[in-house]
Amino acid sequence: MAKKKVKFGKVDVLPLTEADPKDVKVRISIMIEGDLLDAYKKAAKLTSHGEYQTLMKEKLRDGLRLGTVKQFSDEDLEFLKIRLRPSFIEIVDREIEDRIQPKALKRA
């Protein structure tokens, strides 16, 4: 996959360029609490890209699109499958043991 050419600039150059605003990076400063930053860094380690700033940008975009469904890339789906499948199987196995097996044993 070819990388997009990203332009860096000040906010005032955004409307003047012919570039898509999504492809223009603008440096901003933000003050956030340390515990929030630590939480993003920890959460980012669980993502396929591992970058907390990327995760923050994703969450900002998600906040603007409330009610829309996120489309996962094939890479994200593969990562989720590898990361979540063992946990999911464990939960389902526990439910089977706790709920279904006792009922089946009572009937037998």
N, C-alpha and C positions, 0 to 999 in steps of 0.2 A: 504494500500500500504506500503510495507516494505521500510524502509529507506536504502539507499546505505551506505556502509561503506566508509567514506571519510578519506583519508590520508592527513596529513599536512606535508609539507616539504619544503626544499629549491629547487630552480630551478635546481641545479645540480643533485638532486636525481631523477628527473622525468624520464630520459631515463633508469635508473638502476632498477626501480621498475617494477613489473609485473602488476601493477594496470593500469587501463585505465586512460590516462591523464585527462579525464573529471572528474574523481573521486578523483583527487589530487588537494588540495587547496594550493596555494602559496601566501604568504603575499607580497604585493607590496605597495609602497608609491606613491601617485600621488598628484600633486598640481593642484587644479581647482579653478576657480573664485567662490566667494560666491554666486553670483546670479545664477550660473549654479547648484550649490549644492542645493540651495533653490528650484529651479525649479524641480529638480529630486525628492526632498522630497515631494513637493506638488503633483507632478504627481504620485508618488508611492502610495499616499493615495487613489487614484482612481483605483488602481489595486486590484486584489483579495488577493495578498500576503502583500501589504502595505509596503514593504521594499525597500528603495531607492537603496541599494547596489545591490539587486537582479535585480531591473529595469535597473541599469547601466550595469550589466553583460548581460542582455537580449539585450540591445541596442548595446553593443559591438559585440555580436554574430550576430545580425541582420546586422551590418555593414560589416561583413565578408561574408555574404551570400546574396549579392545583387542579386535580380532577382529570389530568391526562395520564395515560399509561406509559411508563418508561419502556422503551424498546431496548432490550439487551443485545449487545453484539455477540457473535459466536464465541469470541474469546471470553467474554464475561460469563456466558452460559456454561462454558466448559469449566471455568474456574469455580463457579457456584456448584456445579455438579460434583466436582472433585472435593470441594471444601464442605459442602452441606450433606451429601449423600450419606456418609457414615452416621452423622447426627440424626438425620431423618430416619434411617433404618433402625437406629437404637430406640428412638421414640416410638415408632410403630411396633417394634418387638415388645416393648414394655407395655403398650396398650393391649396387645394380643395376650400377653401373659396375665395382665391385671383384669381385663374385662371379658375377653372371648373364651379363653381356656376354662375358667371356672364355670361358665354357663354350659359349655359343652360337656364338662365332666358331670354336672348335675343331671343332664339329660341321659347320660349313658348308664 
